[in-house]
């Protein structure tokens, strides 16, 4: 069971990196930067909270 949680942690960290990278790249091509940035920020924060809750669950 521990392998699944570590794999999930790695996937979440990868997703966060991809979202941040795509956000910076797309900001050069889009006109609605603020709306996109707010959505991307909310997604990254949600993924980070998910990662933290997963780590806390693993300690218990």
N, CA, C and O atoms as a Tinker XYZ file with bonds, in Angstrom:
   240  protein
     1  N      0.824000   -1.197000    0.000000    73     2
     2  CA     0.000000    0.000000    0.000000    64     1     3
     3  C      0.866000    1.258000    0.000000    63     2     4     5
     4  O      0.457000    2.287000   -0.538000    81     3
     5  N      2.026000    1.190000    0.581000    73     3     6
     6  CA     2.875000    2.376000    0.659000    64     5     7
     7  C      3.367000    2.812000   -0.715000    63     6     8     9
     8  O      3.544000    4.005000   -0.959000    81     7
     9  N      3.588000    1.869000   -1.601000    73     7    10
    10  CA     4.030000    2.216000   -2.944000    64     9    11
    11  C      3.005000    3.085000   -3.657000    63    10    12    13
    12  O      3.366000    4.028000   -4.361000    81    11
    13  N      1.767000    2.778000   -3.481000    73    11    14
    14  CA     0.718000    3.557000   -4.140000    64    13    15
    15  C      0.730000    5.001000   -3.661000    63    14    16    17
    16  O      0.569000    5.921000   -4.463000    81    15
    17  N      0.919000    5.207000   -2.363000    73    15    18
    18  CA     0.912000    6.568000   -1.834000    64    17    19
    19  C      2.133000    7.342000   -2.289000    63    18    20    21
    20  O      2.031000    8.533000   -2.583000    81    19
    21  N      3.282000    6.692000   -2.354000    73    19    22
    22  CA     4.470000    7.398000   -2.824000    64    21    23
    23  C      4.354000    7.717000   -4.313000    63    22    24    25
    24  O      4.802000    8.772000   -4.762000    81    23
    25  N      3.758000    6.812000   -5.070000    73    23    26
    26  CA     3.541000    7.079000   -6.492000    64    25    27
    27  C      2.554000    8.233000   -6.673000    63    26    28    29
    28  O      2.731000    9.083000   -7.546000    81    27
    29  N      1.523000    8.252000   -5.846000    73    27    30
    30  CA     0.546000    9.334000   -5.927000    64    29    31
    31  C      1.189000   10.672000   -5.567000    63    30    32    33
    32  O      0.891000   11.690000   -6.192000    81    31
    33  N      2.062000   10.676000   -4.570000    73    31    34
    34  CA     2.780000   11.905000   -4.216000    64    33    35
    35  C      3.611000   12.404000   -5.387000    63    34    36    37
    36  O      3.614000   13.598000   -5.683000    81    35
    37  N      4.306000   11.511000   -6.043000    73    35    38
    38  CA     5.141000   11.874000   -7.181000    64    37    39
    39  C      4.301000   12.405000   -8.334000    63    38    40    41
    40  O      4.699000   13.355000   -9.008000    81    39
    41  N      3.149000   11.800000   -8.563000    73    39    42
    42  CA     2.244000   12.271000   -9.616000    64    41    43
    43  C      1.745000   13.672000   -9.295000    63    42    44    45
    44  O      1.690000   14.523000  -10.183000    81    43
    45  N      1.381000   13.927000   -8.042000    73    43    46
    46  CA     0.889000   15.249000   -7.655000    64    45    47
    47  C      1.980000   16.300000   -7.824000    63    46    48    49
    48  O      1.712000   17.394000   -8.321000    81    47
    49  N      3.198000   15.984000   -7.418000    73    47    50
    50  CA     4.303000   16.930000   -7.578000    64    49    51
    51  C      4.551000   17.203000   -9.057000    63    50    52    53
    52  O      4.803000   18.346000   -9.440000    81    51
    53  N      4.484000   16.176000   -9.887000    73    51    54
    54  CA     4.638000   16.353000  -11.327000    64    53    55
    55  C      3.534000   17.218000  -11.920000    63    54    56    57
    56  O      3.793000   18.071000  -12.769000    81    55
    57  N      2.308000   16.996000  -11.470000    73    55    58
    58  CA     1.185000   17.817000  -11.935000    64    57    59
    59  C      1.367000   19.284000  -11.570000    63    58    60    61
    60  O      1.100000   20.173000  -12.378000    81    59
    61  N      1.824000   19.526000  -10.347000    73    59    62
    62  CA     2.060000   20.905000   -9.914000    64    61    63
    63  C      3.103000   21.555000  -10.807000    63    62    64    65
    64  O      2.921000   22.691000  -11.244000    81    63
    65  N      4.190000   20.852000  -11.085000    73    63    66
    66  CA     5.225000   21.396000  -11.954000    64    65    67
    67  C      4.728000   21.663000  -13.361000    63    66    68    69
    68  O      5.065000   22.683000  -13.961000    81    67
    69  N      3.926000   20.746000  -13.889000    73    67    70
    70  CA     3.397000   20.932000  -15.237000    64    69    71
    71  C      2.438000   22.116000  -15.305000    63    70    72    73
    72  O      2.490000   22.907000  -16.247000    81    71
    73  N      1.569000   22.237000  -14.313000    73    71    74
    74  CA     0.609000   23.345000  -14.308000    64    73    75
    75  C      1.334000   24.685000  -14.228000    63    74    76    77
    76  O      0.983000   25.629000  -14.935000    81    75
    77  N      2.341000   24.766000  -13.370000    73    75    78
    78  CA     3.093000   26.015000  -13.239000    64    77    79
    79  C      3.818000   26.331000  -14.548000    63    78    80    81
    80  O      3.818000   27.480000  -14.990000    81    79
    81  N      4.430000   25.330000  -15.169000    73    79    82
    82  CA     5.130000   25.550000  -16.428000    64    81    83
    83  C      4.200000   25.980000  -17.546000    63    82    84    85
    84  O      4.507000   26.911000  -18.291000    81    83
    85  N      3.069000   25.310000  -17.668000    73    83    86
    86  CA     2.092000   25.667000  -18.702000    64    85    87
    87  C      1.531000   27.058000  -18.447000    63    86    88    89
    88  O      1.292000   27.814000  -19.388000    81    87
    89  N      1.321000   27.397000  -17.184000    73    87    90
    90  CA     0.799000   28.722000  -16.848000    64    89    91
    91  C      1.735000   29.812000  -17.338000    63    90    92    93
    92  O      1.294000   30.769000  -17.974000    81    91
    93  N      3.015000   29.679000  -17.050000    73    91    94
    94  CA     3.965000   30.702000  -17.478000    64    93    95
    95  C      4.078000   30.752000  -18.991000    63    94    96    97
    96  O      4.233000   31.833000  -19.560000    81    95
    97  N      4.006000   29.610000  -19.653000    73    95    98
    98  CA     4.118000   29.582000  -21.112000    64    97    99
    99  C      2.887000   30.198000  -21.768000    63    98   100   101
   100  O      3.017000   30.968000  -22.720000    81    99
   101  N      1.700000   29.874000  -21.274000    73    99   102
   102  CA     0.471000   30.369000  -21.888000    64   101   103
   103  C      0.226000   31.849000  -21.633000    63   102   104   105
   104  O     -0.496000   32.495000  -22.392000    81   103
   105  N      0.813000   32.387000  -20.582000    73   103   106
   106  CA     0.612000   33.802000  -20.300000    64   105   107
   107  C      1.116000   34.676000  -21.438000    63   106   108   109
   108  O      0.645000   35.803000  -21.592000    81   107
   109  N      2.038000   34.202000  -22.223000    73   107   110
   110  CA     2.559000   34.982000  -23.345000    64   109   111
   111  C      1.591000   34.993000  -24.522000    63   110   112   113
   112  O      1.664000   35.882000  -25.371000    81   111
   113  N      0.683000   34.017000  -24.587000    73   111   114
   114  CA    -0.197000   33.880000  -25.742000    64   113   115
   115  C     -1.643000   34.267000  -25.475000    63   114   116   117
   116  O     -2.430000   34.385000  -26.415000    81   115
   117  N     -2.006000   34.465000  -24.225000    73   115   118
   118  CA    -3.414000   34.692000  -23.894000    64   117   119
   119  C     -3.680000   36.140000  -23.516000    63   118   120   121
   120  O     -2.795000   36.862000  -23.057000    81   119
   121  N     -4.922000   36.536000  -23.725000    73   119   122
   122  CA    -5.321000   37.870000  -23.331000    64   121   123
   123  C     -5.934000   37.909000  -21.941000    63   122   124   125
   124  O     -5.885000   38.937000  -21.267000    81   123
   125  N     -6.510000   36.797000  -21.512000    73   123   126
   126  CA    -7.180000   36.731000  -20.215000    64   125   127
   127  C     -6.233000   36.139000  -19.183000    63   126   128   129
   128  O     -6.497000   35.076000  -18.621000    81   127
   129  N     -5.138000   36.828000  -18.941000    73   127   130
   130  CA    -4.103000   36.289000  -18.066000    64   129   131
   131  C     -4.552000   36.178000  -16.614000    63   130   132   133
   132  O     -4.264000   35.182000  -15.951000    81   131
   133  N     -5.247000   37.181000  -16.122000    73   131   134
   134  CA    -5.642000   37.158000  -14.699000    64   133   135
   135  C     -6.583000   36.002000  -14.398000    63   134   136   137
   136  O     -6.412000   35.302000  -13.399000    81   135
   137  N     -7.564000   35.803000  -15.249000    73   135   138
   138  CA    -8.525000   34.723000  -15.009000    64   137   139
   139  C     -7.815000   33.373000  -15.051000    63   138   140   141
   140  O     -8.057000   32.512000  -14.204000    81   139
   141  N     -6.944000   33.191000  -16.035000    73   139   142
   142  CA    -6.203000   31.935000  -16.139000    64   141   143
   143  C     -5.277000   31.746000  -14.946000    63   142   144   145
   144  O     -5.164000   30.640000  -14.416000    81   143
   145  N     -4.617000   32.815000  -14.522000    73   143   146
   146  CA    -3.698000   32.714000  -13.386000    64   145   147
   147  C     -4.429000   32.359000  -12.100000    63   146   148   149
   148  O     -3.918000   31.583000  -11.293000    81   147
   149  N     -5.608000   32.913000  -11.899000    73   147   150
   150  CA    -6.385000   32.590000  -10.702000    64   149   151
   151  C     -6.779000   31.116000  -10.721000    63   150   152   153
   152  O     -6.678000   30.435000   -9.701000    81   151
   153  N     -7.221000   30.627000  -11.858000    73   151   154
   154  CA    -7.587000   29.216000  -11.968000    64   153   155
   155  C     -6.396000   28.298000  -11.764000    63   154   156   157
   156  O     -6.500000   27.292000  -11.062000    81   155
   157  N     -5.266000   28.635000  -12.373000    73   155   158
   158  CA    -4.066000   27.815000  -12.221000    64   157   159
   159  C     -3.566000   27.855000  -10.781000    63   158   160   161
   160  O     -3.126000   26.836000  -10.248000    81   159
   161  N     -3.630000   29.011000  -10.158000    73   159   162
   162  CA    -3.207000   29.138000   -8.758000    64   161   163
   163  C     -4.090000   28.282000   -7.853000    63   162   164   165
   164  O     -3.592000   27.590000   -6.966000    81   163
   165  N     -5.397000   28.333000   -8.080000    73   163   166
   166  CA    -6.318000   27.527000   -7.273000    64   165   167
   167  C     -6.037000   26.038000   -7.460000    63   166   168   169
   168  O     -6.095000   25.270000   -6.500000    81   167
   169  N     -5.736000   25.633000   -8.684000    73   167   170
   170  CA    -5.426000   24.233000   -8.942000    64   169   171
   171  C     -4.142000   23.807000   -8.242000    63   170   172   173
   172  O     -4.093000   22.729000   -7.648000    81   171
   173  N     -3.116000   24.625000   -8.301000    73   171   174
   174  CA    -1.853000   24.301000   -7.659000    64   173   175
   175  C     -2.023000   24.253000   -6.137000    63   174   176   177
   176  O     -1.500000   23.348000   -5.487000    81   175
   177  N     -2.735000   25.200000   -5.574000    73   175   178
   178  CA    -2.966000   25.199000   -4.125000    64   177   179
   179  C     -3.767000   23.963000   -3.713000    63   178   180   181
   180  O     -3.470000   23.341000   -2.692000    81   179
   181  N     -4.767000   23.612000   -4.495000    73   179   182
   182  CA    -5.541000   22.409000   -4.203000    64   181   183
   183  C     -4.694000   21.151000   -4.261000    63   182   184   185
   184  O     -4.835000   20.267000   -3.417000    81   183
   185  N     -3.809000   21.064000   -5.258000    73   183   186
   186  CA    -2.925000   19.913000   -5.356000    64   185   187
   187  C     -1.936000   19.861000   -4.195000    63   186   188   189
   188  O     -1.622000   18.782000   -3.694000    81   187
   189  N     -1.451000   21.012000   -3.770000    73   187   190
   190  CA    -0.531000   21.045000   -2.628000    64   189   191
   191  C     -1.244000   20.600000   -1.355000    63   190   192   193
   192  O     -0.686000   19.834000   -0.568000    81   191
   193  N     -2.475000   21.074000   -1.145000    73   191   194
   194  CA    -3.237000   20.634000    0.027000    64   193   195
   195  C     -3.512000   19.136000   -0.024000    63   194   196   197
   196  O     -3.488000   18.464000    1.007000    81   195
   197  N     -3.770000   18.613000   -1.212000    73   195   198
   198  CA    -3.991000   17.179000   -1.375000    64   197   199
   199  C     -2.725000   16.415000   -1.012000    63   198   200   201
   200  O     -2.784000   15.379000   -0.351000    81   199
   201  N     -1.591000   16.930000   -1.444000    73   199   202
   202  CA    -0.308000   16.299000   -1.140000    64   201   203
   203  C     -0.041000   16.325000    0.365000    63   202   204   205
   204  O      0.423000   15.332000    0.926000    81   203
   205  N     -0.323000   17.437000    1.018000    73   203   206
   206  CA    -0.124000   17.543000    2.468000    64   205   207
   207  C     -1.044000   16.581000    3.212000    63   206   208   209
   208  O     -0.613000   15.912000    4.152000    81   207
   209  N     -2.307000   16.508000    2.799000    73   207   210
   210  CA    -3.231000   15.594000    3.474000    64   209   211
   211  C     -2.818000   14.150000    3.262000    63   210   212   213
   212  O     -2.992000   13.321000    4.155000    81   211
   213  N     -2.281000   13.838000    2.105000    73   211   214
   214  CA    -1.797000   12.494000    1.840000    64   213   215
   215  C     -0.602000   12.161000    2.726000    63   214   216   217
   216  O     -0.493000   11.044000    3.231000    81   215
   217  N      0.292000   13.126000    2.917000    73   215   218
   218  CA     1.460000   12.911000    3.779000    64   217   219
   219  C      1.035000   12.744000    5.234000    63   218   220   221
   220  O      1.598000   11.913000    5.948000    81   219
   221  N      0.055000   13.517000    5.682000    73   219   222
   222  CA    -0.405000   13.413000    7.063000    64   221   223
   223  C     -1.128000   12.090000    7.284000    63   222   224   225
   224  O     -1.022000   11.502000    8.360000    81   223
   225  N     -1.849000   11.624000    6.298000    73   223   226
   226  CA    -2.541000   10.349000    6.395000    64   225   227
   227  C     -1.535000    9.205000    6.476000    63   226   228   229
   228  O     -1.775000    8.203000    7.150000    81   227
   229  N     -0.425000    9.361000    5.795000    73   227   230
   230  CA     0.602000    8.329000    5.781000    64   229   231
   231  C      1.279000    8.209000    7.140000    63   230   232   233
   232  O      1.713000    7.118000    7.509000    81   231
   233  N      1.381000    9.304000    7.894000    73   231   234
   234  CA     2.029000    9.287000    9.209000    64   233   235
   235  C      1.171000    8.561000   10.253000    63   234   236   237
   236  O      1.696000    7.991000   11.210000    81   235
   237  N     -0.135000    8.589000   10.060000    73   235   238
   238  CA    -1.049000    7.990000   11.054000    64   237   239
   239  C     -1.119000    6.520000   10.964000    63   238   240
   240  O     -1.843000    5.888000   11.734000    81   239
